[in-house]
Amino acid sequence: MNKPVSNTPPALNEKAMKLVAEMLAGEITDIRPQLDFTTEMGFAYPAIEQTLKVNAEEAVSILESLAAQDILKEDFFDRLLHCPRCRSVHLRPSTHCPQCGSGDFARGIASKHVPCEFSGLEEEFVTDKGHVCPKCGLELRTSFGNYHSLGLMYKCHNCYEVFSQPEIQWRCLKCGTLTPQNKVSEVNIYCYRLDEAKRGWLEFELKPKSQLIEFLKKRGYEVTENAIVKGRSGAEHRIDILAARDDGIVTHDIAIGVKVAGDEIGLGEMFDFDDKVYDIGIHDKILVALPGLRTEAEEFARRQRIKVLEVKDLETLLASAAPQPDKEIEREPFEFKSKSQLIQYLKRRGYEVKENAEVKGRSGAAHNLDILAARDDGIIIQHIAIGIEVSGEPLGLDKVFDFDNKAYDIGTLDKAFIAVPGLTHEARQFAQRQRIRVFEVKELG
């Protein structure tokens, strides 16, 4: 199997995990902001700041991070304007002439004198002699139709432009910057709530997952989360948790998948998990299923020897598992010296060892194994079938084939073969292809 490369997404930090835990427990439900113009941001989440012991900026950062990971859902609450220069929320709207930018203009009913095309506010046309155009001096007469009303308009006292709407700009009361409407910064404020579709996954991530990883590490496994492993087909597969333990004789790999859905997990998802694990060559398979499996998926899991755990099963398993020695067994490279040395080595690694074990295979045939070692990790029972063959010349393909055949029949996939004085080239190639660990020695001690 190729060495996995970690592809872990950004993990929740301690404070974010605490917030999620509070929300899962119902201590915090909807997270609503409060407008607070005494602060630079102009709003705050005081309940979050108090719970997590963080400042306003940190609270917003945590909430935005959880929303980006689809753990929290966000609902629009309000929008604030910020000065693009100093970030202050203390802005005052200011109206200006769209032509020259002056703020000196008047509002009123405007008219346009058709003959000379002069436009102005009503008071500009009023004289002692009646309504007279200030530009050409002609009287405005309704009967002649020589002018018409423009309605409510504005007129600039600086450039004399007549316009329907002034341009809005924003004056920062902190730094004095005047910013056009289209250049002012806008900040949306949100309310937050837990995405209930993620509840099961979060409940697993926050506690049972870390306990499971610690459980595996105490039993000598190296654990990789979100491991990317290249399969025999050339495709890359992501495994939620990959645990590997090198016992010197064989390397045990466990692929652990986590399936979370709003409803029971179906056959399709089970097949996908089994297919990718098969492609990367791992035979010990565990699936943590939230909330559970459909009937056809359960049958498939039994047939494919996939151990299925729901969160409650996992918690019970971890709580009831036998404690491991405080002192971890010192790792030692294994080198075959004698049969008795091999047996003692396995026992030090926590295996129960049987010599000349009689085992009934799936075919109904009885098989004798020179050594059968079993170790119960509490989560997986692992077996190693060990064959020993002694001859006056290198052993051929038939001996290795017979051993592999009976190991397959009894359902043991971890295999070691001790060949005295060794193997032929053809037998060695077969052993390698069947993943049989071979120890070639000149004599049996």
C-alpha positions in Angstrom: 0.0 0.0 0.0 1.3 3.5 -0.8 2.2 5.7 2.1 -0.8 8.1 2.8 -0.5 11.8 2.6 -2.5 13.9 5.0 -5.2 16.0 3.3 -6.8 17.3 6.5 -9.1 20.3 6.0 -8.7 23.2 8.4 -9.5 21.9 11.8 -11.8 23.6 14.3 -9.8 25.4 16.9 -10.6 24.9 20.6 -12.8 28.0 20.8 -14.8 27.1 17.7 -15.3 23.5 19.0 -16.5 24.9 22.3 -19.1 27.1 20.6 -20.3 24.1 18.5 -20.5 22.0 21.6 -22.6 24.6 23.3 -24.9 24.8 20.3 -25.2 21.0 20.1 -26.2 20.9 23.8 -28.8 23.6 23.3 -27.1 26.1 25.5 -26.8 28.5 22.6 -29.4 28.5 19.8 -29.8 31.5 17.4 -26.9 33.8 17.5 -28.0 37.4 16.9 -25.9 40.5 16.6 -26.3 43.8 18.5 -25.6 47.1 16.8 -23.0 48.9 18.8 -21.7 52.2 17.3 -19.2 52.7 20.1 -17.1 49.9 18.5 -15.1 50.1 15.3 -17.1 47.4 13.6 -20.5 48.9 14.6 -21.9 45.6 15.8 -21.0 42.8 18.1 -22.0 39.3 19.4 -21.8 39.8 23.1 -23.1 36.3 24.0 -20.4 34.7 22.0 -17.7 37.0 23.3 -18.7 36.2 26.9 -19.0 32.4 26.3 -15.6 32.1 24.5 -13.8 34.9 26.3 -12.8 36.6 23.0 -13.1 40.1 21.6 -15.6 41.2 18.9 -13.3 40.7 16.0 -12.4 37.1 17.1 -16.1 36.3 17.6 -16.9 37.4 14.1 -13.9 35.4 12.7 -15.0 32.2 14.4 -18.6 32.6 13.2 -17.5 33.3 9.7 -15.2 30.3 9.7 -18.0 28.0 10.9 -20.3 29.3 8.3 -17.6 28.8 5.6 -17.4 25.2 6.6 -21.2 24.8 6.4 -21.5 24.1 10.1 -23.5 27.2 10.7 -26.2 28.7 8.5 -26.3 32.5 8.2 -29.4 34.7 7.8 -29.2 38.3 6.8 -29.7 40.8 9.6 -28.6 44.2 8.5 -26.0 46.1 6.4 -23.6 48.7 7.6 -21.5 51.2 5.6 -17.8 51.7 6.4 -15.4 54.4 5.5 -13.0 52.9 3.0 -10.2 55.0 4.5 -10.5 54.5 8.3 -13.2 51.7 8.5 -15.4 53.9 10.7 -19.2 53.2 10.7 -19.8 56.9 11.6 -20.9 58.2 8.2 -23.4 60.9 7.3 -25.1 61.1 3.9 -24.3 64.2 1.9 -26.1 65.3 -1.3 -24.4 67.0 -4.2 -25.0 68.3 -7.7 -24.3 65.5 -10.2 -22.8 67.9 -12.6 -20.3 69.9 -10.5 -20.4 68.2 -7.1 -21.5 71.3 -5.2 -23.7 70.9 -2.2 -25.3 74.3 -2.8 -28.6 73.7 -4.6 -32.3 74.3 -4.0 -35.4 72.2 -4.5 -38.8 73.2 -5.9 -41.3 72.9 -8.7 -39.4 73.6 -11.9 -40.5 74.8 -15.4 -39.0 74.9 -18.8 -39.5 77.9 -21.2 -39.8 76.3 -24.6 -38.7 79.2 -26.9 -35.3 79.7 -25.2 -35.1 76.3 -23.4 -34.4 78.0 -20.0 -35.2 75.8 -17.0 -35.5 77.0 -13.5 -37.4 76.8 -10.3 -40.8 78.5 -10.0 -39.6 81.5 -7.9 -37.2 82.4 -10.7 -40.1 83.2 -13.1 -42.2 85.2 -10.6 -42.1 89.1 -11.1 -44.3 92.0 -10.4 -45.6 91.7 -14.0 -46.4 88.0 -13.6 -44.5 84.9 -14.7 -41.6 86.1 -16.9 -38.6 84.1 -18.3 -35.5 85.6 -16.6 -33.4 84.6 -19.7 -35.4 86.0 -22.6 -37.9 88.3 -20.8 -41.0 86.8 -22.5 -44.1 86.2 -20.4 -45.0 82.6 -19.7 -48.5 82.0 -21.1 -50.4 78.8 -20.5 -52.7 79.5 -23.4 -49.7 79.8 -25.8 -48.2 76.5 -24.5 -44.8 78.2 -24.4 -43.6 76.5 -21.2 -44.3 73.3 -19.3 -43.8 72.1 -15.7 -40.9 69.7 -15.0 -42.3 68.8 -11.5 -40.2 68.6 -8.4 -36.6 69.2 -9.3 -33.3 70.5 -8.0 -31.2 73.4 -9.3 -27.5 74.0 -8.5 -26.6 77.5 -7.5 -23.0 76.9 -8.7 -23.4 75.6 -12.2 -27.2 76.2 -12.6 -27.8 72.6 -13.6 -31.4 71.3 -13.1 -31.6 67.7 -12.1 -34.1 65.3 -10.7 -32.0 63.6 -8.0 -28.9 64.8 -6.2 -25.8 62.5 -6.0 -25.3 60.9 -2.6 -21.9 60.9 -1.0 -20.9 59.9 2.5 -19.0 62.1 4.9 -16.9 60.2 7.5 -17.4 61.9 10.8 -14.1 60.4 12.1 -11.6 61.2 9.3 -13.6 63.6 7.2 -13.3 61.7 4.0 -16.0 62.2 1.4 -16.8 59.0 -0.5 -19.1 58.5 -3.5 -22.0 56.1 -3.0 -20.5 53.5 -5.3 -17.2 53.6 -3.5 -18.3 53.3 0.1 -17.7 49.9 1.8 -20.7 47.7 2.7 -20.6 45.1 5.4 -23.4 42.5 5.8 -24.3 41.4 9.3 -25.8 38.0 9.9 -27.6 35.9 12.4 -26.2 32.3 12.8 -27.8 29.0 13.6 -26.6 25.4 13.6 -27.0 23.4 10.4 -29.1 20.6 11.8 -28.1 18.3 8.8 -24.6 18.3 10.3 -25.6 17.5 13.9 -24.8 13.8 13.7 -21.4 14.4 12.0 -20.6 17.1 14.6 -21.5 14.9 17.5 -19.1 12.3 16.2 -16.3 14.8 15.4 -16.3 16.5 18.8 -16.0 13.5 21.0 -16.2 9.9 19.7 -13.7 10.6 16.9 -11.0 11.9 19.1 -11.6 9.1 21.5 -11.4 6.6 18.7 -8.1 8.0 17.4 -6.6 8.0 20.9 -7.9 4.4 21.3 -6.0 3.4 18.2 -2.8 5.2 19.1 -2.7 3.5 22.5 -2.7 0.2 20.7 0.3 1.1 18.6 -1.4 2.4 15.4 -0.2 5.4 13.5 -3.4 7.3 12.6 -3.9 9.6 9.5 -7.1 11.6 9.1 -8.5 12.3 5.6 -5.7 10.2 4.1 -5.2 10.2 0.4 -4.1 6.8 -0.8 -3.4 5.7 -4.4 -5.2 2.4 -5.3 -4.1 -0.4 -7.5 -6.2 1.0 -10.3 -4.2 4.3 -10.2 -7.1 6.2 -8.7 -6.7 8.3 -5.5 -9.1 7.6 -2.7 -9.8 9.6 0.5 -10.1 7.5 3.7 -11.6 9.3 6.7 -9.3 7.6 9.2 -6.5 5.3 8.2 -4.8 3.3 11.0 -1.6 1.3 10.4 0.4 -0.8 12.9 3.7 -2.5 11.9 4.1 -5.6 13.9 7.4 -6.5 12.3 6.0 -9.6 10.8 3.1 -8.0 9.0 1.6 -4.5 8.8 -2.0 -4.2 9.9 -4.1 -1.5 8.1 -7.6 -0.5 9.1 -9.7 1.7 6.9 -12.4 3.6 8.8 -15.1 5.5 6.9 -17.6 8.0 8.3 -20.9 8.2 6.6 -23.4 10.9 7.8 -26.8 11.4 6.3 -30.2 12.8 7.3 -31.6 9.3 6.7 -30.3 5.8 6.9 -27.2 5.0 4.7 -28.1 3.1 1.6 -26.4 0.4 -0.5 -24.8 2.8 -2.9 -22.7 4.6 -0.2 -21.7 1.2 1.3 -20.6 0.0 -2.1 -18.5 3.1 -2.7 -16.7 2.7 0.6 -16.0 -1.0 0.0 -14.9 -0.5 -3.5 -12.2 2.1 -2.7 -10.9 0.1 0.3 -10.7 -2.9 -2.0 -8.7 -0.9 -4.5 -6.1 0.2 -2.0 -5.8 -3.4 -0.7 -7.1 -3.1 2.9 -9.2 -5.9 4.3 -10.0 -4.6 7.8 -12.9 -2.2 7.3 -15.0 -0.2 9.7 -17.8 2.1 8.9 -19.2 4.6 11.4 -22.7 5.1 10.1 -24.9 8.0 11.2 -27.8 7.5 11.8 -27.6 3.8 10.7 -28.0 1.5 7.7 -30.9 0.3 5.6 -31.6 -3.4 5.5 -29.9 -4.1 2.2 -26.8 -2.1 3.3 -26.6 -4.2 6.5 -26.7 -7.4 4.4 -24.0 -6.0 2.1 -21.8 -5.1 5.1 -22.1 -8.6 6.6 -21.2 -10.2 3.3 -18.2 -7.9 2.8 -17.0 -8.2 6.4 -17.4 -4.5 7.1 -17.8 -3.8 10.8 -20.5 -1.2 11.2 -20.7 1.1 14.2 -23.2 3.8 15.1 -22.1 6.5 17.5 -23.7 4.8 20.5 -22.0 1.5 19.6 -18.7 3.3 19.3 -19.1 5.0 22.7 -20.0 1.7 24.4 -17.1 0.0 22.7 -14.6 2.6 23.8 -15.9 2.7 27.3 -15.8 -1.1 27.7 -12.5 -1.8 26.0 -9.8 -3.3 28.2 -7.2 -0.8 29.4 -3.8 -1.0 27.7 -0.5 -1.1 29.6 0.7 2.3 30.7 4.0 1.6 29.1 3.9 1.2 25.4 5.6 -1.9 24.1 8.9 -0.9 22.7 9.1 -1.2 19.0 11.7 -3.6 17.8 12.6 -4.7 14.3 11.8 -8.3 13.8 14.3 -10.7 12.5 13.6 -14.4 12.4 16.0 -16.5 14.5 14.0 -19.4 15.8 10.4 -20.6 16.1 10.4 -20.1 19.9 11.8 -16.5 19.4 9.0 -15.9 16.9 6.3 -17.0 19.4 7.8 -14.9 22.2 7.9 -11.9 19.9 4.2 -12.3 19.0 3.2 -12.7 22.7 5.1 -9.5 23.6 3.0 -7.8 20.9 -0.2 -8.8 22.6 -1.0 -11.9 20.5 -2.4 -15.2 21.7 -0.4 -17.9 19.9 -1.5 -21.4 19.0 0.9 -24.0 17.6 -0.3 -26.7 15.2 -3.8 -25.1 15.2 -6.6 -27.0 13.7 -9.0 -24.6 11.9 -12.1 -25.4 9.8 -12.3 -23.5 6.5 -15.3 -22.0 4.7 -15.2 -25.0 2.4 -15.7 -27.3 5.3 -12.2 -28.7 5.1 -10.0 -28.9 8.2 -6.6 -27.2 8.0 -3.5 -27.4 10.2 -1.5 -24.2 10.7 2.0 -24.3 12.2 1.2 -21.0 14.1 -2.0 -19.1 14.3 -1.7 -15.8 16.2 -4.7 -13.7 17.2 -4.9 -10.2 18.8 -8.1 -8.5 19.9 -7.7 -4.8 19.7 -11.2 -4.2 21.1 -12.3 -3.0 17.7 -10.8 -5.5 15.3 -9.7 -9.1 15.9 -6.6 -9.7 13.8 -5.2 -13.1 12.8 -1.8 -14.0 11.4 -1.4 -17.4 9.7 2.2 -18.6 9.8 3.5 -21.6 7.8 6.8 -23.3 8.3 8.3 -25.6 5.6 11.7 -27.3 5.8 13.4 -28.9 2.8 16.8 -29.8 1.6 16.5 -27.5 -1.3 14.6 -24.2 -2.1 10.9 -24.6 -1.8 8.8 -24.5 -4.9 5.6 -22.8 -5.9 3.4 -25.7 -4.7 4.3 -25.3 -1.1 3.6 -21.6 -1.0 0.4 -22.1 -3.0 -0.9 -24.8 -0.6 -0.2 -22.4 2.4 -1.9 -19.5 0.7 -4.9 -21.6 -0.3 -5.6 -22.8 3.3 -5.1 -19.3 4.7 -7.6 -18.0 2.2 -10.1 -20.8 3.1 -10.0 -20.0 6.8 -10.4 -16.3 6.0 -7.0 -15.1 7.2 -5.4 -12.4 5.0 -2.3 -11.6 7.1 0.2 -14.3 6.2 3.8 -15.1 6.9 5.8 -18.0 5.6 9.1 -19.4 7.0 11.1 -21.2 4.2 14.1 -23.4 5.1 16.4 -23.0 3.3 14.5 -20.6 1.0 12.2 -20.2 -2.0 12.6 -20.6 -5.7 12.3 -17.5 -7.8 8.9 -18.5 -9.0 7.6 -19.2 -5.5 9.1 -15.9 -4.2 7.2 -13.9 -7.0 3.9 -15.7 -6.1 4.4 -14.9 -2.4 5.0 -11.3 -3.2 1.9 -11.1 -5.4 -0.3 -12.7 -2.6 1.2 -10.4 0.1 2.8 -13.2 2.0 5.6 -12.1 4.3 8.5 -14.5 3.7 11.4 -15.3 6.0 14.1 -17.3 4.2 16.5 -19.0 6.6 19.2 -21.6 6.2 18.1 -23.6 9.2 15.3 -23.7 11.7 16.5 -22.8 15.2 
